[in-house]
Amino acid sequence: MKTKLFIISFLFALSAVSAQTSKKVNVTTAGTLSDYITTTECKSLTQLTVTGNIDARDFAFMRDRLEVLADLDLSGSSIRAYQGTSGTVSGYETTYNANEIPIYAFYNPFYDTYKYTLKSFKFPYLTSSIGYLAFYYCSSLTGTLTIPASVKQILDYTFYGCFSLTDFSVNTANTKFSSYEGVLFNKNRDTLLVCPSGKAGAFSIPTTVKHISASAFENTYNLTSITLPAGLKSIGTYGFCYSGGISGDLNLPSTLTRVEYGAFYGCWNLTGNVTIPASLTEIGSYCFFESNNLKSFTVSSSNSKYASRDGVFYSKNIDTLFICPPTKAGTFTIPTSVKALGLYAFNNCTQLSGTMTITDNISFIGDGAFYKTTSLSNFAVSPANSTFVAENGVLFSKDKSLLIACPPAKTGSYQMPLTVRKIGTLAFAFCNNLTGLMNIPAGVNKMGGYAFYGCNNIDGFNVETGNSRYASSEGVLFNAQMDTVLICPYKKSGLYSLPQTVKHIDVSAFSGCDLLTEVELPSGLTSIGNYSFENCTGLTRVFIPQNVNIIGYAAFNNCTGLKEFAINKSEPIYVDYYALNLIDKATCRLLVPIGSKSLYQNAPYWKEFANIVETNFSTDVSLNKSDDYGIVRYIGGIIVNGLKEKDLVRVYSVNGQLIKSFTAIQHNENIPLSQRGVVLIQINNRTIKTVY
């Protein structure tokens, strides 16, 4: 499992509480712990000792209701079996075994909430099993965690994201597990299960170890070196992902036969050479992805499946180029024997420059093959190549129907050939020097993911008339029906009003548009996609209309400039941790409908706003029901939607004083207002009353 964003580790600070309150409870009937804890204690109890009988319902209560619980001692309690819908798998009929720390014990997957306040935990004395994701992202769980002798099973990712945990200590009488220098192993220590994320310094894996489990060293940022044992045979998925301990050169043992997907993903301290032994014949995808300081590969000449040449990693016959080390510099010549470039083959090779020539025999280029080759200025293709062609330095399929990659260092404006039907995944990614309007030909019917990611300087998009899949308006890219916004150019600034036809905001549509101060969302909008406004640091106000039912993952992550977040939903929408992450909830006002404040005060992540204010969202009263106009308020005034060109607009105070008069020149007009109060907006012979 690859890590989530690093910032969750900063939840440690949130676990500090100003006053310690403790309580000891003896529960006679399992499932009734909540009867012993008052509403006030739910918000203040930091230390809890439970004896007697508990079950999955009590774990759900401790997880979801005890808001600041830090120290939990269950050593005097016994876990009873339970079957029902009120356990940790909320709302689903589930069977929970006796003596089992239940699945999702301290992580609620339905609200994506974590028990980041939990600092210490003592297991019930007869615990036999620790469930899947039981302590997932208990990021403040600190020091040593003692595993009792009775534990016979620990399911996957049980301790994932426990960033402060430094040691496991397994009772020596345990017949299934053991510990050594704080690291968790199976009993005979031939399989290393989990290194605690908080472990620091150097660590030598015991010579008895043959297998490294999935994610065993993932997120061990504080390790400085790891010594692999001579007899090691396999490394699991993400085994050393984001581990500081993989440093300098990496000499893989001569006994190693299998390295799985993402095993050395993001190993930033891997700054030297990787030695691949003859025995290693299974290497998973993305094994060294984002290990951006890696210098070279050396593959044993006796290896039957892989080879290296000039530090680059290939298949045995040099017919597939798998990985070019990210630190390789200057121009690079692809060997004439190469027939395929693997997925992300040149990923992050920022120092490669000049022209990349696609040689005669290459017939396959994987997605993202040239991703973040930011100094590459030109592609050329050998005339004898029957699969690919280059034009103006851009790489295409032979018939120019597929645009594969634009070199990231290309400058100025760019006009696509009219033959293009598909724009490939990441095709223009990080083309920061492209400028002007990006013209989308009428024949384009498909765009790969993140095709224009990081194109910071294009002015916008222009879709040619006749395109059946895409459309553009004011430089913004939409689907043809104009009901889904796809990409807003990074240079878009100030206030932007989405067309009233829009119902969906696509993944990352506005991500990184830090010059925008407000995006007016139409009343018919129903969904806001993942990452849709991430890193829009210039946004000052957001208004979520009442028809929105989905706010996606990290939708408003890092919108640090927000002063007001208004949502016209009486029932809080489910959001994940990152949806509202890094909004300054101490200063940003959350505006909610009348009568719904208490719901938001108890809803995950919404409740973190310090200033939740009820407001009347239905103060816009049309005095002529036949109009199709809409009114949106913002900090500096109001916006009138649905206008037609040459509509006469007059704005009056409630006392009849004319405030502003103008003739509309666009569908959405911004009307600055200096004072709050009731205003009348007259549009031709129709009048709308609204409160600003």
C-alpha positions in Angstrom: 0.0 0.0 0.0 1.5 3.3 -1.1 1.4 6.1 1.5 -1.1 8.8 1.5 0.2 12.4 1.5 2.9 13.1 4.0 1.0 15.9 5.7 -1.2 13.5 7.7 1.9 12.9 9.9 1.4 16.4 11.2 -1.7 15.3 13.0 0.6 14.5 15.9 0.2 18.1 17.1 -3.5 17.9 17.1 -3.4 15.1 19.7 -2.3 17.5 22.4 -5.0 18.3 24.9 -5.1 21.1 27.5 -6.5 19.0 30.3 -6.1 15.3 31.2 -9.2 13.5 32.3 -9.2 9.8 33.2 -11.7 7.2 34.0 -11.9 3.5 35.0 -14.9 1.5 33.9 -15.9 -2.1 34.6 -18.3 -3.2 31.8 -20.4 -6.2 32.8 -22.3 -6.6 29.6 -20.4 -6.4 26.3 -21.6 -3.6 24.0 -22.7 -1.2 26.8 -19.5 0.8 27.3 -21.4 3.9 26.1 -23.7 3.7 29.1 -20.8 4.5 31.4 -19.5 7.6 29.6 -21.3 10.9 29.7 -21.7 13.3 26.8 -19.2 15.7 28.4 -16.7 12.9 28.9 -16.9 12.0 25.3 -15.4 15.3 24.5 -12.9 15.4 27.4 -11.8 11.9 28.3 -8.1 11.3 27.5 -7.3 8.3 29.7 -9.6 5.3 29.8 -9.1 1.9 31.6 -11.7 -0.7 30.8 -12.2 -4.0 32.6 -14.9 -6.6 32.1 -16.5 -7.5 28.8 -16.4 -5.6 25.5 -17.1 -6.3 21.9 -17.0 -4.6 18.5 -19.7 -2.1 19.4 -17.5 -0.8 22.2 -14.6 -0.4 19.8 -16.9 1.6 17.5 -17.9 3.8 20.4 -14.3 4.4 21.5 -13.3 5.1 17.9 -16.1 7.4 16.9 -17.3 9.1 20.1 -14.3 9.6 22.4 -12.9 12.6 20.7 -9.6 13.1 22.6 -8.9 9.6 23.8 -5.1 9.3 24.2 -4.3 6.4 26.6 -6.4 3.3 26.4 -5.8 0.3 28.7 -7.9 -2.8 27.9 -5.5 -5.3 29.6 -8.2 -6.2 32.2 -10.9 -6.7 29.6 -12.1 -9.6 27.5 -13.4 -9.3 23.9 -16.7 -11.1 23.4 -18.1 -12.3 20.0 -20.7 -10.1 18.4 -22.8 -10.3 15.2 -24.8 -7.3 14.0 -24.7 -3.9 12.3 -23.4 -1.8 15.2 -19.8 -2.9 15.2 -16.8 -1.3 13.6 -18.1 -2.1 10.1 -20.9 0.4 10.6 -24.3 -0.5 9.2 -23.3 -3.9 7.8 -24.2 -7.2 9.2 -20.9 -8.6 10.4 -19.6 -11.4 12.5 -16.9 -10.5 15.0 -15.0 -13.2 16.7 -14.2 -13.4 20.4 -10.7 -12.2 21.5 -10.2 -10.3 18.2 -9.3 -6.7 17.9 -12.0 -6.0 15.2 -11.4 -4.9 11.7 -11.3 -1.0 11.5 -11.0 -0.8 15.3 -9.6 2.7 15.2 -10.2 3.7 11.6 -13.6 4.5 10.2 -13.5 3.8 6.5 -17.0 5.2 5.9 -16.0 8.6 7.1 -12.3 8.2 6.4 -11.5 9.2 10.0 -8.5 8.2 12.0 -7.8 7.9 15.8 -4.9 10.4 15.6 -5.4 11.2 19.3 -4.4 7.7 20.5 -1.0 7.7 22.1 -0.8 4.4 24.0 -2.7 1.1 23.9 -2.7 -2.1 26.0 -4.3 -5.2 24.5 -7.0 -7.2 26.2 -5.3 -10.1 27.9 -6.6 -12.9 25.7 -6.3 -11.2 22.4 -5.7 -13.8 19.6 -6.1 -11.7 16.5 -5.6 -8.1 15.4 -7.9 -7.1 12.5 -7.3 -5.5 9.2 -6.5 -1.8 9.4 -7.1 -1.9 13.1 -4.7 0.9 14.0 -4.6 2.5 10.5 -3.1 6.0 10.7 -3.0 6.1 14.5 -0.3 8.6 13.9 0.3 9.6 17.5 0.7 6.0 18.8 4.0 6.5 20.5 6.9 4.5 21.8 6.6 0.7 22.4 3.6 -1.4 21.5 3.5 -4.8 23.4 2.1 -7.8 21.6 0.7 -10.4 24.1 1.6 -14.1 24.0 -1.9 -14.9 23.0 -1.8 -13.2 19.6 -1.8 -15.7 16.8 -2.8 -13.5 13.8 -2.0 -10.0 12.7 -3.8 -9.0 9.5 -2.5 -6.8 6.7 -1.7 -3.1 7.2 -2.8 -3.3 10.9 -0.2 -0.7 11.9 0.1 1.3 8.7 0.5 5.0 9.2 1.6 4.7 12.9 4.3 7.3 12.3 5.3 7.7 16.0 5.6 4.1 16.9 9.3 3.2 17.5 9.2 -0.4 18.9 7.3 -3.6 18.9 7.8 -5.9 21.9 6.4 -9.4 21.6 6.0 -11.6 24.6 8.6 -14.3 24.4 5.9 -16.9 25.0 4.2 -16.0 21.8 4.3 -19.0 19.4 3.6 -17.0 16.1 5.5 -13.8 16.4 8.7 -12.3 17.8 10.5 -9.0 17.9 14.1 -8.0 17.5 15.4 -4.4 18.0 11.8 -3.2 18.0 10.9 -4.8 14.6 8.1 -7.4 14.2 8.9 -10.8 12.7 7.2 -14.2 12.6 8.4 -16.6 15.3 11.4 -18.1 13.6 12.4 -14.8 12.1 12.5 -15.8 8.5 9.9 -13.2 7.6 10.1 -9.6 8.6 6.6 -8.2 9.0 6.7 -4.6 10.1 9.4 -2.1 11.0 7.8 0.6 13.1 7.6 3.9 11.2 9.2 5.9 14.0 12.4 3.7 14.1 15.5 5.8 13.6 19.2 5.2 12.7 20.8 2.2 11.2 19.2 -1.3 11.1 20.7 -4.6 10.0 18.1 -7.2 9.1 18.9 -10.5 10.8 20.6 -13.1 8.6 17.7 -15.5 9.3 15.3 -13.4 7.2 14.3 -14.8 3.8 11.2 -12.6 3.1 10.3 -8.9 3.5 6.6 -8.5 3.8 4.5 -5.9 1.9 5.0 -2.4 3.2 7.3 -3.7 5.9 9.6 -0.6 5.8 7.2 1.8 4.2 7.3 5.4 5.6 10.4 4.7 7.7 11.7 8.2 7.1 14.0 8.3 10.0 16.1 5.2 9.2 19.5 6.2 7.9 20.7 2.8 6.6 19.4 -0.8 6.2 21.6 -3.8 5.7 20.0 -6.6 3.7 20.8 -10.2 4.7 22.8 -12.5 2.4 20.0 -15.1 2.3 17.1 -12.8 1.3 14.8 -14.3 -1.3 11.8 -11.9 -1.8 10.7 -8.4 -1.1 7.0 -7.6 -1.0 4.9 -4.9 -2.6 6.1 -1.4 -1.4 8.5 -3.2 0.9 10.8 -0.2 1.3 8.6 2.5 -0.2 9.6 5.9 1.1 12.3 4.5 3.4 15.2 6.7 4.3 17.2 3.6 5.1 17.7 2.7 1.4 20.7 4.9 1.0 23.8 5.3 -1.2 24.3 2.1 -3.3 21.9 -0.8 -3.2 23.5 -4.2 -3.5 20.7 -6.7 -3.8 21.7 -10.2 -2.3 22.7 -13.0 -4.7 19.9 -15.1 -3.4 17.1 -12.7 -4.2 14.6 -14.0 -6.8 11.6 -11.7 -6.6 11.0 -8.0 -6.0 7.4 -6.9 -6.1 5.5 -3.9 -7.3 6.8 -0.5 -5.9 9.4 -2.2 -3.6 11.8 0.8 -3.7 9.3 3.5 -4.6 10.3 7.0 -3.6 13.6 6.0 -1.9 15.1 9.5 -2.0 18.4 8.4 -0.3 19.1 5.9 -3.0 21.9 8.0 -4.6 24.2 5.5 -6.1 24.2 2.3 -8.1 21.7 -0.6 -7.9 23.3 -4.0 -8.4 20.9 -6.7 -9.8 22.1 -10.2 -9.2 21.8 -13.2 -11.5 19.1 -14.8 -9.3 16.7 -11.9 -9.6 14.3 -12.6 -12.5 11.0 -11.1 -11.2 10.9 -7.3 -10.8 7.5 -5.6 -10.4 6.3 -2.4 -12.1 7.2 0.9 -10.5 9.9 -0.8 -8.5 12.2 2.2 -8.5 9.6 4.8 -9.4 10.2 8.3 -7.9 13.6 7.2 -6.6 14.9 10.3 -8.3 18.5 10.4 -7.2 19.4 6.9 -8.4 22.5 7.1 -10.6 22.9 3.7 -12.4 22.0 0.0 -12.7 24.5 -2.8 -12.9 23.0 -6.2 -13.8 24.9 -9.4 -13.5 25.9 -10.8 -16.9 24.6 -14.1 -15.8 21.1 -12.8 -15.3 18.7 -14.6 -17.7 16.1 -11.9 -17.9 17.7 -8.4 -17.4 20.7 -6.5 -18.5 22.3 -3.1 -18.1 24.2 -0.8 -20.5 25.8 2.5 -19.6 23.8 2.4 -16.3 20.4 1.9 -17.9 18.2 -1.0 -17.1 17.0 -3.2 -20.0 15.6 -6.6 -20.8 18.2 -9.3 -21.4 18.5 -8.8 -25.2 18.4 -5.0 -24.9 15.1 -4.9 -26.7 13.1 -3.2 -23.9 14.3 -0.2 -22.1 12.8 -0.3 -18.6 14.4 2.5 -16.6 16.8 5.3 -17.4 18.2 6.5 -14.1 16.8 9.9 -13.2 20.2 11.6 -12.8 21.4 10.7 -16.3 22.4 13.9 -18.0 23.0 15.3 -21.5 21.8 13.7 -24.7 20.9 10.0 -24.8 21.0 7.6 -27.6 18.6 4.7 -27.5 20.3 1.5 -28.7 19.1 0.3 -32.1 18.1 -3.1 -30.7 15.4 -1.5 -28.5 11.8 -2.3 -29.6 9.9 -1.0 -26.6 10.1 1.8 -24.1 8.5 0.8 -20.8 6.0 2.7 -18.7 7.7 5.9 -17.3 11.0 4.7 -18.8 12.6 8.2 -18.6 10.5 9.4 -15.7 12.0 12.5 -14.0 15.1 12.5 -16.2 15.3 16.2 -15.8 18.9 16.5 -17.0 18.4 14.8 -20.3 18.5 17.5 -23.0 18.5 18.2 -26.7 16.9 15.7 -29.1 15.5 12.2 -28.2 15.6 10.1 -31.3 13.2 7.1 -31.7 15.2 4.5 -33.5 14.1 2.2 -36.3 12.8 -0.8 -34.4 10.8 0.9 -31.6 7.2 -0.2 -31.9 5.9 0.4 -28.4 6.1 3.5 -26.1 4.5 3.1 -22.7 2.4 5.9 -21.1 4.4 8.5 -19.3 7.7 7.3 -21.0 9.0 10.9 -21.1 7.2 12.3 -18.0 9.1 15.2 -16.4 12.0 15.1 -18.9 11.8 18.9 -18.5 15.0 19.8 -20.4 14.2 17.7 -23.5 13.5 20.1 -26.4 12.9 17.9 -29.4 11.8 14.4 -30.6 13.1 12.9 -33.8 12.1 9.6 -35.4 14.2 7.5 -37.7 12.7 7.6 -41.2 12.8 3.8 -41.3 10.5 3.5 -38.2 7.1 2.2 -39.3 5.2 3.0 -36.1 6.1 6.6 -35.1 6.8 10.0 -36.6 7.9 13.4 -35.4 6.7 16.8 -36.6 8.0 20.1 -35.3 9.7 18.1 -32.6 6.5 16.5 -31.3 6.1 12.7 -31.2 3.1 11.1 -33.0 1.9 7.7 -34.2 2.8 7.2 -37.8 -0.5 8.5 -39.2 -0.4 11.4 -36.7 -3.8 10.4 -35.2 -2.2 10.0 -31.8 -0.1 12.8 -30.2 2.2 10.9 -27.9 4.5 13.5 -26.3 5.4 17.1 -26.7 9.0 17.7 -25.4 8.6 19.6 -22.2 11.2 22.3 -23.1 9.3 23.3 -26.3 8.6 27.0 -26.3 6.0 29.4 -27.8 2.6 28.6 -29.1 1.8 25.2 -30.7 -0.7 24.2 -33.3 -1.7 20.5 -33.4 -2.1 18.9 -36.8 -5.7 18.4 -37.9 -5.1 14.7 -38.2 -5.0 14.2 -34.4 -7.7 12.1 -32.9 -6.3 11.3 -29.5 -4.0 13.2 -27.2 -2.0 10.7 -25.1 -1.7 10.4 -21.3 0.6 13.1 -20.0 1.3 14.2 -23.6 1.9 17.9 -22.7 2.8 17.4 -19.0 5.1 20.1 -17.7 5.3 21.9 -21.0 5.8 25.1 -19.0 7.1 27.1 -21.8 4.2 26.7 -24.2 2.1 29.9 -24.5 -1.0 31.2 -26.2 -4.2 29.4 -26.8 -4.1 25.6 -27.2 -6.2 24.7 -30.2 -8.0 21.4 -30.1 -8.8 20.2 -33.6 -12.3 19.2 -34.5 -11.3 15.5 -34.9 -10.0 15.0 -31.4 -12.2 12.5 -29.6 -10.1 11.4 -26.7 -7.6 12.9 -24.2 -5.5 10.8 -21.8 -5.2 11.5 -18.2 -3.4 14.7 -17.1 -2.6 15.5 -20.8 -2.0 19.2 -20.0 -0.8 18.8 -16.4 1.7 21.5 -15.4 1.2 23.7 -18.6 1.3 26.8 -16.5 1.6 29.4 -19.2 -0.9 28.6 -21.8 -3.7 31.1 -22.0 -6.5 28.7 -22.4 -8.1 26.2 -24.8 -10.0 26.7 -28.1 -11.9 23.8 -29.4 -12.6 24.0 -33.1 -16.2 24.0 -34.4 -17.5 20.6 -35.3 -15.7 18.7 -32.4 -18.2 16.1 -31.1 -16.5 15.4 -27.8 -15.2 18.7 -26.5 -16.1 22.4 -26.3 -14.5 25.5 -24.9 -15.7 28.8 -23.4 -13.6 31.6 -22.1 -10.5 29.5 -22.5 -11.9 26.7 -20.3 -12.2 23.1 -21.6 -15.5 21.2 -21.3 -17.2 18.2 -22.8 -19.3 18.8 -25.8 -22.5 19.0 -23.8 -21.0 21.7 -21.6 -22.2 19.7 -18.5 -18.7 18.8 -17.3 -15.8 21.1 -16.9 -12.5 19.3 -17.7 -9.6 21.8 -17.4 -9.3 25.4 -16.4 -6.0 27.0 -17.5 -3.6 27.9 -14.7 -3.5 31.5 -15.9 -7.2 32.1 -15.2 -7.5 34.8 -12.6 -10.0 36.7 -10.4 -13.7 35.7 -10.4 -14.8 33.0 -12.8 -18.4 32.0 -13.3 -19.1 28.5 -14.6 -21.8 28.1 -17.2 -25.3 27.2 -15.9 -25.2 24.0 -17.9 -22.4 22.5 -15.8 -23.3 19.5 -13.5 -19.9 18.0 -12.9 -16.4 19.2 -12.1 -13.9 16.7 -13.4 -10.8 15.4 -11.6 -8.2 18.2 -11.0 -10.2 20.6 -13.2 -9.1 23.7 -11.3 -6.1 22.1 -9.5 -3.3 24.6 -9.1 -5.3 27.6 -10.4 -3.9 29.8 -7.7 -4.8 33.1 -9.4 -8.5 32.5 -9.1 -10.2 34.3 -6.2 -13.7 32.8 -6.6 -15.4 30.3 -8.8 -19.1 30.7 -9.1 -20.7 27.3 -9.1 -24.0 26.9 -11.0 -27.1 25.8 -9.2 -27.4 22.6 -11.1 -24.0 21.3 -10.1 -24.2 17.8 -8.6 -20.6 16.6 -8.2 -17.1 18.1 -7.4 -14.4 15.7 -8.5 -11.2 14.5 -6.8 -8.5 17.2 -6.5 -10.8 19.6 -8.3 -9.7 22.8 -6.5 -6.5 21.4 -4.9 -3.8 24.1 -4.4 -6.2 26.9 -5.4 -4.5 29.1 -2.8 -6.0 32.3 -4.1 -9.6 31.3 -3.5 -11.2 33.5 -0.8 -14.8 32.2 -1.0 -16.6 29.0 -2.0 -20.3 28.5 -2.3 -21.6 24.9 -2.7 -25.1 24.9 -4.2 -27.8 22.7 -2.8 -27.8 20.1 -5.6 -24.2 19.0 -4.9 -24.1 15.5 -3.5 -20.4 14.6 -4.0 -17.3 16.4 -2.8 -14.4 14.3 -4.0 -11.1 13.3 -2.4 -8.8 16.3 -1.7 -11.3 18.6 -3.6 -10.3 21.7 -1.6 -7.0 20.5 -0.3 -4.5 23.4 0.4 -7.0 26.2 -0.3 -5.2 28.2 2.3 -6.7 31.6 1.3 -10.3 30.7 2.0 -12.1 33.1 4.3 -15.6 31.8 3.8 -16.9 28.4 2.8 -20.7 28.4 2.3 -22.6 25.2 1.7 -26.4 25.1 1.0 -26.9 21.6 2.3 -28.9 20.8 5.5 -27.3 17.4 5.8 -23.5 17.6 5.8 -22.0 15.9 2.7 -19.5 13.1 3.4 -15.9 14.3 2.9 -12.6 12.6 3.4 -9.8 14.0 5.5 -8.1 15.7 2.6 -11.2 17.3 1.1 -10.9 20.3 3.4 -7.3 19.8 4.5 -5.1 22.9 5.2 -8.0 25.3 5.0 -7.5 27.6 8.0 -10.5 26.4 10.0 -9.7 28.9 12.8 -10.4 31.9 10.5 -12.5 30.6 7.6 -16.2 30.9 8.3 -18.4 27.9 7.5 -21.9 29.1 6.4 -24.6 26.4 6.7 -28.4 26.5 6.4 -30.7 27.5 9.2 -31.2 24.7 11.7 -28.2 22.6 10.6 -25.4 24.0 12.7 -25.4 21.2 15.2 -25.2 18.6 12.4 -22.1 20.2 11.0 -20.6 20.5 14.5 -20.8 16.8 14.8 -19.9 15.8 11.3 -16.4 14.5 10.5 -14.0 17.2 9.3 -16.8 19.8 9.0 -16.8 20.1 12.8 -13.2 21.3 12.7 -14.4 24.8 11.6 -14.2 27.0 14.7 -16.8 29.5 13.3 -19.9 27.7 12.0 -22.7 30.2 11.2 -26.3 29.5 10.1 -27.5 31.6 7.3 -30.7 31.8 5.1 -29.8 30.7 1.6 -33.3 31.3 0.3 -33.4 35.1 0.5 -33.3 35.5 -3.3 -37.0 36.1 -4.0 -38.0 36.5 -7.6 -41.0 38.9 -8.1 -41.6 37.4 -11.6 -41.6 33.6 -11.6 -41.0 33.4 -15.4 -37.3 34.6 -15.2 -34.3 32.3 -15.4 -31.9 34.6 -13.6 -29.7 33.5 -10.7 -28.1 35.5 -7.9 -24.9 34.5 -6.2 -23.4 36.5 -3.3 -19.7 36.9 -2.6 -17.6 38.9 -0.2 -17.5 42.1 -2.4 -20.9 42.0 -4.0 -23.3 39.9 -6.1 -23.3 38.1 -9.5 -26.3 38.0 -11.7 -26.4 34.8 -13.9 -28.4 34.1 -17.0 -28.3 37.5 -18.6 -28.6 38.1 -22.3 -26.6 40.6 -24.2 -28.1 44.1 -24.0 -30.3 43.3 -21.0 -30.8 46.5 -19.0 -29.9 46.0 -15.4 -30.6 48.4 -12.6 -29.8 47.9 -8.9 -31.8 49.8 -6.2 -31.5 50.0 -2.5 -34.6 49.0 -0.5 -35.4 52.7 -0.2 -35.5 53.0 -4.0 -32.1 54.7 -4.5 -30.4 53.7 -7.8 -27.1 52.1 -6.9 -25.9 51.0 -10.4 -27.3 50.8 -13.9 -25.7 49.1 -16.9 -26.3 47.1 -20.1 -25.3 43.5 -19.9 -22.5 42.4 -22.3 -22.1 38.8 -21.0 -24.2 36.1 -19.4 -22.8 36.6 -15.9 -22.3 40.1 -14.6 -20.4 41.1 -11.4 -22.0 43.9 -9.3 -19.7 45.2 -6.6 -21.6 46.4 -3.5 -20.1 48.4 -0.6 -22.8 47.9 2.0 -24.8 44.9 3.1 -28.6 44.9 3.1 -31.6 44.3 0.9 -31.3 45.3 -2.8 -33.7 45.1 -5.7 -32.3 44.1 -9.1 -34.4 45.1 -12.1 -33.7 43.3 -15.3 -35.7 44.8 -18.1 -39.2 44.5 -16.7 -38.4 41.9 -14.1 -37.4 42.5 -10.5 -35.5 40.2 -8.0 -35.2 41.0 -4.3 -32.1 39.7 -2.6 -30.2 40.2 0.6 -26.5 40.9 0.5 
